[in-house]
Amino acid sequence: MRKKIVAGNWKMNLDYNEGLGVFSEIINMVKDEATGTQEAVICSPFIHIHSLVQLAKGYKVAVGAQNAHQAESGAYTGETSAKMIKSVGAAYVIIGHSERRQYFGESNELLAKKTDTVLKNDLRPIFCIGETLQEREANAHFDVIKTQLVEGVFHLDAAQFAKLVLAYEPVWAIGTGVTATSAQAQEIHAFIRKEIAAKYNQEVADSTTILYGGSCNPKNAAELFGCADIDGGLIGGASLKSRDFVDIVKAFN
């Protein structure tokens, strides 16, 4: 059975006290209401991580970061290394979110290096892939996603790849309120799993957790998560509201 995960991405939102308040609500609601084996994860700004890890002790919620630098250490003012993230108790790191690709010019080659560094520091990458509206309208979405996989993570051996979580995010559905239909999402997730099987083997493909990220909310989560190849969600805006986020987690109940 592959792991079911609902990961919240707070992006650049919530000051320190606001973050602790929302997280406190989330961990208690998950404890009281989430009855399945699914894992809840909150990927917060760096300022929150240490305190969230402390609050999460004894609860079924993990903590992650939203980015990490590709180097182990060095003269990179303003950056944060995977070793630093690991040292405060985080378990996950989002790599290659479409906003990082778009606004910070992160290439597949760079993201491959980041993935290596994150894995070297015993953290689980949540590696994001997905196409823009232009790429989908040009019917290039399968080629785009395959290239992102090949150049970003298919250099890993099977044991390394097994530690990876993939997140498919149709860029045209992030923060727009537009959601891919469950059929569209399932089609892409099945394609991703097929590509993994071709690169490694069917067993690796069947055990890889693939999340859907793109305006997932409490109303559509159950339908999306009911698809054969969708193993959870990477949740943006809805993760800033404890009730909405936990209702999405509960879609697996």
Summary of the structure (lengths in Angstrom):
residues: 253
radius of gyration: 16.9
end to end distance: 15.8
largest distance: 48.4
contacts: 860
relative contact order: 0.16
helix: 49%
strand: 15%
